[in-house]
Amino acid sequence: MKPPETERFTANGFEVTVTETPGALRYTFAIPGGQSAGQWLATHFWWVNVVLAGVGIAVAYALVTHGAGKPAWVIVLSWLFVAQTLGMAGLGVLVLARQWLLSVLWRAKRMEMVFTREAFLHRTGGEADGPVCPLAEVRGFRVFLSGGEERLGALSVVVGDARQTHGIFGGSVGEDMVTLARHLDGRLTAFRSRRGLTGRLDPVDVVEASEEEAAAGSHTLPARPGGLLGRLFWRGWWVLAVHPMACSVWFFGICAGAVGSAVVLAAAGMPAGLAAAAFVVLFHGVLVVAAWRFRANEPRP
Protein backbone atom coordinates (compact mmCIF):
# COMPACT_ATOMS: atom_id res chain seq x y z
CA MET A 1 0.00 0.00 0.00
CA LYS A 2 1.25 3.47 -0.87
CA PRO A 3 1.87 5.58 2.28
CA PRO A 4 -0.07 8.80 2.74
CA GLU A 5 1.40 11.63 0.69
CA THR A 6 1.42 14.00 3.68
CA GLU A 7 2.01 13.17 7.35
CA ARG A 8 2.41 15.40 10.38
CA PHE A 9 3.80 14.55 13.81
CA THR A 10 6.14 15.95 16.47
CA ALA A 11 9.65 14.81 17.34
CA ASN A 12 12.12 16.42 19.76
CA GLY A 13 9.92 19.53 19.97
CA PHE A 14 9.82 19.99 16.20
CA GLU A 15 6.71 19.94 14.06
CA VAL A 16 7.55 17.42 11.34
CA THR A 17 5.76 17.44 7.99
CA VAL A 18 6.41 14.61 5.55
CA THR A 19 5.39 15.15 1.93
CA GLU A 20 5.91 12.89 -1.05
CA THR A 21 5.63 13.69 -4.73
CA PRO A 22 6.65 11.58 -7.72
CA GLY A 23 10.03 13.30 -7.65
CA ALA A 24 10.88 13.76 -3.97
CA LEU A 25 10.36 12.62 -0.38
CA ARG A 26 10.65 15.63 1.91
CA TYR A 27 10.89 15.87 5.72
CA THR A 28 10.37 19.45 6.97
CA PHE A 29 11.21 20.34 10.59
CA ALA A 30 9.74 23.54 12.04
CA ILE A 31 10.09 24.97 15.53
CA PRO A 32 6.63 25.30 17.11
CA GLY A 33 5.42 28.48 18.78
CA GLY A 34 7.15 29.62 21.95
CA GLN A 35 10.66 30.59 22.86
CA SER A 36 13.38 28.32 21.52
CA ALA A 37 16.33 27.14 23.61
CA GLY A 38 18.69 29.41 21.71
CA GLN A 39 16.52 32.46 22.28
CA TRP A 40 16.11 31.59 25.99
CA LEU A 41 19.90 31.39 26.35
CA ALA A 42 20.39 34.66 24.49
CA THR A 43 17.78 36.34 26.69
CA HIS A 44 19.00 35.11 30.07
CA PHE A 45 22.76 34.63 29.78
CA TRP A 46 24.05 37.34 27.46
CA TRP A 47 25.14 39.31 30.53
CA VAL A 48 27.67 36.59 31.51
CA ASN A 49 29.63 37.37 28.34
CA VAL A 50 29.45 41.08 29.15
CA VAL A 51 30.89 40.43 32.62
CA LEU A 52 33.66 38.21 31.23
CA ALA A 53 34.63 40.76 28.60
CA GLY A 54 34.39 43.63 31.12
CA VAL A 55 36.65 41.89 33.63
CA GLY A 56 39.21 41.08 30.97
CA ILE A 57 39.28 44.67 29.75
CA ALA A 58 39.45 46.01 33.32
CA VAL A 59 42.43 43.81 34.21
CA ALA A 60 44.19 44.78 30.99
CA TYR A 61 43.64 48.47 31.82
CA ALA A 62 44.93 47.96 35.37
CA LEU A 63 48.02 46.21 34.02
CA VAL A 64 48.80 49.02 31.61
CA THR A 65 48.26 51.78 34.15
CA HIS A 66 49.45 50.17 37.41
CA GLY A 67 51.47 47.10 36.35
CA ALA A 68 54.86 48.81 36.44
CA GLY A 69 57.03 47.47 39.22
CA LYS A 70 54.82 44.46 39.95
CA PRO A 71 56.50 41.02 40.22
CA ALA A 72 56.82 39.03 37.00
CA TRP A 73 54.44 36.34 38.24
CA VAL A 74 51.71 38.95 38.79
CA ILE A 75 52.12 40.27 35.26
CA VAL A 76 52.15 36.80 33.67
CA LEU A 77 49.14 35.50 35.62
CA SER A 78 47.19 38.69 35.03
CA TRP A 79 47.70 38.52 31.26
CA LEU A 80 46.71 34.85 31.39
CA PHE A 81 43.48 35.90 33.12
CA VAL A 82 42.86 38.55 30.45
CA ALA A 83 43.36 36.01 27.65
CA GLN A 84 41.08 33.42 29.27
CA THR A 85 38.24 35.79 30.14
CA LEU A 86 38.21 37.43 26.71
CA GLY A 87 38.52 34.01 25.07
CA MET A 88 35.59 32.63 27.07
CA ALA A 89 33.54 35.73 26.27
CA GLY A 90 34.27 35.19 22.59
CA LEU A 91 33.23 31.55 22.81
CA GLY A 92 30.04 32.51 24.62
CA VAL A 93 29.11 35.17 22.07
CA LEU A 94 29.71 32.73 19.23
CA VAL A 95 27.60 30.00 20.82
CA LEU A 96 24.71 32.32 21.66
CA ALA A 97 24.82 33.97 18.24
CA ARG A 98 24.86 30.58 16.53
CA GLN A 99 21.94 29.29 18.60
CA TRP A 100 19.93 32.45 18.08
CA LEU A 101 20.63 32.51 14.35
CA LEU A 102 19.65 28.87 13.93
CA SER A 103 16.47 29.50 15.93
CA VAL A 104 15.52 32.43 13.70
CA LEU A 105 16.35 30.59 10.49
CA TRP A 106 14.59 27.41 11.47
CA ARG A 107 11.54 29.31 12.67
CA ALA A 108 11.33 31.34 9.46
CA LYS A 109 12.61 28.94 6.82
CA ARG A 110 12.85 25.57 8.56
CA MET A 111 15.17 22.64 8.05
CA GLU A 112 14.61 19.93 5.48
CA MET A 113 15.79 16.46 4.56
CA VAL A 114 15.00 15.90 0.89
CA PHE A 115 15.36 12.63 -1.01
CA THR A 116 14.98 13.12 -4.77
CA ARG A 117 15.24 10.61 -7.60
CA GLU A 118 18.95 11.32 -7.79
CA ALA A 119 20.25 12.59 -4.44
CA PHE A 120 19.87 13.26 -0.72
CA LEU A 121 19.92 16.94 0.28
CA HIS A 122 20.10 18.45 3.76
CA ARG A 123 18.80 22.02 3.75
CA THR A 124 19.15 24.37 6.72
CA GLY A 125 17.70 27.85 6.92
CA GLY A 126 15.87 27.33 3.64
CA GLU A 127 19.11 27.18 1.67
CA ALA A 128 20.32 24.16 -0.31
CA ASP A 129 23.96 23.36 0.46
CA GLY A 130 24.19 20.94 -2.45
CA PRO A 131 23.64 17.17 -2.45
CA VAL A 132 25.09 15.21 0.45
CA CYS A 133 25.29 12.08 -1.71
CA PRO A 134 23.47 10.23 -4.52
CA LEU A 135 20.26 8.56 -3.38
CA ALA A 136 21.72 5.13 -4.12
CA GLU A 137 24.53 5.86 -1.62
CA VAL A 138 22.14 6.26 1.33
CA ARG A 139 22.55 3.06 3.35
CA GLY A 140 20.27 3.75 6.31
CA PHE A 141 20.09 5.59 9.63
CA ARG A 142 22.05 5.43 12.88
CA VAL A 143 21.15 6.77 16.33
CA PHE A 144 23.76 7.24 19.06
CA LEU A 145 22.27 7.07 22.57
CA SER A 146 24.13 8.58 25.52
CA GLY A 147 23.68 10.69 28.64
CA GLY A 148 22.86 8.30 31.49
CA GLU A 149 19.31 8.51 32.82
CA GLU A 150 18.40 11.42 30.53
CA ARG A 151 18.79 9.56 27.27
CA LEU A 152 20.16 11.84 24.56
CA GLY A 153 20.13 10.86 20.91
CA ALA A 154 22.14 11.88 17.84
CA LEU A 155 20.60 10.99 14.48
CA SER A 156 22.76 10.43 11.39
CA VAL A 157 22.27 9.27 7.82
CA VAL A 158 24.59 6.37 6.93
CA VAL A 159 26.30 6.91 3.58
CA GLY A 160 28.29 4.69 1.20
CA ASP A 161 29.97 1.31 1.46
CA ALA A 162 32.28 2.69 4.17
CA ARG A 163 29.18 3.45 6.28
CA GLN A 164 30.21 7.04 6.95
CA THR A 165 27.68 9.28 8.68
CA HIS A 166 26.08 12.65 7.97
CA GLY A 167 24.79 14.25 11.19
CA ILE A 168 21.21 15.55 11.33
CA PHE A 169 20.42 16.05 15.03
CA GLY A 170 22.57 15.90 18.16
CA GLY A 171 21.79 16.21 21.88
CA SER A 172 18.13 15.40 21.22
CA VAL A 173 15.53 13.24 22.97
CA GLY A 174 16.81 9.70 22.45
CA GLU A 175 13.44 7.98 22.13
CA ASP A 176 12.26 10.56 19.59
CA MET A 177 15.40 10.09 17.51
CA VAL A 178 14.92 6.31 17.38
CA THR A 179 11.27 6.76 16.38
CA LEU A 180 12.21 9.30 13.71
CA ALA A 181 14.94 7.03 12.34
CA ARG A 182 12.48 4.16 11.97
CA HIS A 183 9.95 6.44 10.29
CA LEU A 184 12.61 7.64 7.85
CA ASP A 185 13.66 4.06 7.18
CA GLY A 186 10.11 2.96 6.34
CA ARG A 187 9.26 5.91 4.10
CA LEU A 188 12.61 5.95 2.31
CA THR A 189 12.52 2.19 1.68
CA ALA A 190 9.14 2.56 -0.03
CA PHE A 191 10.30 5.65 -1.96
CA ARG A 192 13.44 3.88 -3.22
CA SER A 193 11.46 0.82 -4.24
CA ARG A 194 9.12 2.92 -6.37
CA ARG A 195 12.18 4.48 -8.04
CA GLY A 196 13.59 1.10 -8.98
CA LEU A 197 16.33 0.93 -6.32
CA THR A 198 16.16 -2.69 -5.21
CA GLY A 199 18.99 -2.73 -2.64
CA ARG A 200 17.68 -2.81 0.91
CA LEU A 201 18.61 -0.22 3.50
CA ASP A 202 20.55 -1.35 6.55
CA PRO A 203 18.40 -1.93 9.65
CA VAL A 204 18.19 1.13 11.89
CA ASP A 205 21.38 1.07 13.93
CA VAL A 206 21.00 2.11 17.58
CA VAL A 207 24.39 2.52 19.25
CA GLU A 208 25.11 3.01 22.96
CA ALA A 209 27.92 5.55 23.26
CA SER A 210 29.50 8.19 25.46
CA GLU A 211 28.96 11.86 24.63
CA GLU A 212 32.43 12.05 23.06
CA GLU A 213 31.83 8.91 20.97
CA ALA A 214 28.46 10.21 19.81
CA ALA A 215 29.97 13.57 18.83
CA ALA A 216 32.80 11.88 16.94
CA GLY A 217 30.70 9.21 15.27
CA SER A 218 27.58 11.16 14.32
CA HIS A 219 29.30 12.93 11.42
CA THR A 220 32.28 11.23 9.75
CA LEU A 221 31.82 12.49 6.21
CA PRO A 222 34.37 15.16 5.19
CA ALA A 223 33.32 18.54 6.54
CA ARG A 224 31.82 20.97 4.07
CA PRO A 225 33.72 24.20 3.47
CA GLY A 226 33.12 26.72 6.23
CA GLY A 227 34.77 29.33 8.37
CA LEU A 228 37.93 27.96 9.98
CA LEU A 229 37.77 30.43 12.87
CA GLY A 230 34.15 29.57 13.63
CA ARG A 231 34.89 25.83 13.62
CA LEU A 232 37.84 26.30 15.97
CA PHE A 233 35.81 28.41 18.40
CA TRP A 234 32.85 26.01 18.35
CA ARG A 235 35.10 22.99 18.96
CA GLY A 236 36.81 24.88 21.79
CA TRP A 237 33.48 25.49 23.53
CA TRP A 238 32.53 21.82 23.06
CA VAL A 239 35.81 20.66 24.64
CA LEU A 240 35.29 22.89 27.69
CA ALA A 241 31.66 21.83 28.00
CA VAL A 242 32.01 18.04 27.97
CA HIS A 243 35.66 17.20 28.76
CA PRO A 244 36.06 17.54 32.54
CA MET A 245 39.86 17.33 32.53
CA ALA A 246 40.20 20.11 29.96
CA CYS A 247 37.63 22.15 31.89
CA SER A 248 39.58 21.58 35.13
CA VAL A 249 42.87 22.71 33.58
CA TRP A 250 41.14 25.83 32.26
CA PHE A 251 39.67 26.46 35.75
CA PHE A 252 43.07 26.19 37.44
CA GLY A 253 44.39 28.74 34.96
CA ILE A 254 41.50 31.06 35.81
CA CYS A 255 42.15 30.68 39.54
CA ALA A 256 45.88 31.40 39.15
CA GLY A 257 45.15 34.34 36.87
CA ALA A 258 42.62 35.72 39.34
CA VAL A 259 45.30 35.84 42.04
CA GLY A 260 47.58 37.96 39.88
CA SER A 261 44.67 40.07 38.67
CA ALA A 262 43.57 40.78 42.24
CA VAL A 263 46.94 42.38 42.91
CA VAL A 264 46.76 44.78 39.97
CA LEU A 265 43.04 45.52 40.47
CA ALA A 266 43.68 46.39 44.11
CA ALA A 267 46.59 48.62 43.08
CA ALA A 268 44.34 50.35 40.57
CA GLY A 269 41.62 50.90 43.20
CA MET A 270 38.96 48.91 41.35
CA PRO A 271 36.83 47.05 43.97
CA ALA A 272 34.11 46.39 41.40
CA GLY A 273 36.71 44.65 39.28
CA LEU A 274 37.68 42.46 42.24
CA ALA A 275 34.05 41.46 42.75
CA ALA A 276 33.62 40.71 39.06
CA ALA A 277 36.82 38.62 39.05
CA ALA A 278 35.45 36.61 41.99
CA PHE A 279 32.26 36.01 39.98
CA VAL A 280 34.34 34.78 37.03
CA VAL A 281 36.07 32.23 39.28
CA LEU A 282 32.71 31.09 40.67
CA PHE A 283 31.23 30.82 37.16
CA HIS A 284 34.08 28.62 35.98
CA GLY A 285 33.82 26.53 39.12
CA VAL A 286 30.19 25.79 38.26
CA LEU A 287 31.30 24.75 34.76
CA VAL A 288 33.84 22.32 36.22
CA VAL A 289 31.29 20.73 38.55
CA ALA A 290 28.79 20.44 35.68
CA ALA A 291 31.40 18.83 33.40
CA TRP A 292 32.35 16.20 36.00
CA ARG A 293 28.71 15.46 36.85
CA PHE A 294 28.03 15.11 33.14
CA ARG A 295 30.83 12.54 32.87
CA ALA A 296 29.62 10.68 35.99
CA ASN A 297 26.15 10.24 34.48
CA GLU A 298 27.41 8.67 31.26
CA PRO A 299 26.56 4.99 30.79
CA ARG A 300 29.38 2.56 31.59
CA PRO A 301 30.05 -0.50 29.39
WOZITA-V329970 format. One record per pair of residues at least 12 apart in sequence whose C-alpha atoms are under 8 Angstrom apart, sorted by the first residue. I is the first residue (numbers start at 1). J is the second residue. Records with the same first field share a line. If there is no record, write none. Layout:
# WOZITA-V329970
I=J + J
This chain:
# WOZITA-V329970
2=190
3=187
5=18 + 19 + 20 + 21
6=18 + 19 + 20
7=19
11=176 + 177 + 180
12=172 + 173 + 176 + 177
13=31 + 32
14=29 + 30 + 31 + 32
15=28 + 29 + 30 + 31 + 32
16=28 + 29 + 30
17=29
23=116 + 117
24=114 + 115 + 116 + 117
25=114 + 115 + 116 + 188 + 191
26=112 + 113 + 114 + 115
27=112 + 113 + 114
28=110 + 111 + 112 + 113
29=106 + 110 + 111 + 112
30=106 + 107 + 110 + 111
31=103 + 106 + 107 + 110
32=107
36=103
37=99
38=96 + 99 + 100 + 102 + 103
39=99 + 100 + 103
41=96
42=96 + 97 + 100
46=93 + 96
48=89
49=88 + 89 + 90 + 92 + 93
50=89
51=276 + 280
52=85 + 86 + 88 + 89 + 280
53=85 + 86 + 89
55=82 + 85 + 273 + 276 + 277
56=81 + 82 + 83 + 85 + 86
57=82 + 86
58=273
59=78 + 82 + 261 + 264 + 265 + 273
60=78 + 79 + 82
62=264 + 265 + 267 + 268
63=75 + 78 + 264
65=268
66=264 + 267 + 268
67=264
73=260
74=259 + 260 + 261 + 263 + 264
75=260
76=260
77=256 + 257 + 258 + 259 + 260 + 261
78=257 + 258 + 259 + 260 + 261 + 264
79=257
80=253 + 254 + 257
81=253 + 254 + 256 + 257 + 258 + 261
84=254
85=280
91=233 + 234 + 236 + 237
92=237
94=230 + 233 + 234
95=234 + 237
102=125
105=124 + 125 + 126
106=124 + 125 + 126
108=125
109=124 + 125 + 126
110=124 + 125 + 126
111=123 + 124 + 125 + 126
112=124 + 126
115=135 + 188
116=135
117=135 + 195
118=134 + 135 + 136
119=131 + 132 + 133 + 134 + 135 + 136
120=132 + 133 + 134 + 135 + 138
121=133
133=159
136=197
137=159 + 160 + 161
138=157 + 158 + 159 + 160 + 201
139=157 + 158 + 159 + 160 + 161 + 163 + 201 + 202
140=157 + 158 + 159 + 185 + 201 + 202 + 203 + 204
141=155 + 156 + 157 + 158 + 181 + 184 + 185 + 202 + 203 + 204 + 205
142=155 + 156 + 157 + 158 + 181 + 204 + 205 + 206 + 207
143=155 + 156 + 177 + 178 + 181 + 204 + 205 + 206 + 207
144=206 + 207 + 208 + 209 + 214 + 218
145=174 + 206 + 207 + 208 + 209 + 210 + 214
146=208 + 209 + 210 + 211 + 214 + 298 + 299
147=210 + 211 + 294 + 297 + 298 + 299
148=297 + 298 + 299
149=297
151=173 + 174 + 175
152=170 + 171 + 172 + 173 + 174
153=169 + 170 + 171 + 172 + 173 + 174 + 175 + 176 + 177 + 178
154=167 + 168 + 169 + 170 + 171 + 172 + 174 + 177 + 214 + 218
155=167 + 168 + 169 + 170 + 177 + 178 + 181 + 218
156=168 + 169 + 218 + 219
164=219 + 220 + 221
165=217 + 218 + 219 + 220 + 221
166=218 + 219 + 220 + 221
167=218 + 219
170=215 + 218
178=206
181=204
182=204
185=201 + 204
189=201
209=299
210=298 + 299
211=242 + 298
212=242
241=287 + 291
242=291 + 294 + 295
243=291 + 295
244=288 + 291 + 292 + 295
247=287 + 288 + 291
248=288
251=281 + 284 + 285 + 288
254=281 + 284
255=281
258=277 + 278 + 281
261=277
262=274 + 277
